[in-house]
Amino acid sequence: MNVSLRPVYVDVIEQRTSEGVLIPRLLIWPDGRKFRIEKAEGGKAFGISESGQNGRIFDIWIYGRKRRLYLQKDRYFVDSTARPVPAHDPIELTDEELLEII
């Protein structure tokens, strides 16, 4: 069975350290679902995703599972077999929600 992957562009809340290191903290799926990124590594190497797109590679963990997150210019994406979902309205987070992320 050949699984076809496609890039799914996602919103990401990120943190920048005082040293300029970029750390993804929250992934927001196009339908508005939010997923806390428990751990993130990488971001320095560039590579090609399984769907054929290129970008900076982050290894991220959500619910204990490792996934690949790519930063392509100013947009994040993940490779997925999911069907397209409608885009959501911009997410507004409360100060308390932001503090939980960091």
Order of alpha helices (4+ residues) and beta strands (2+ residues): beta-beta-beta-beta-beta-beta-beta-alpha
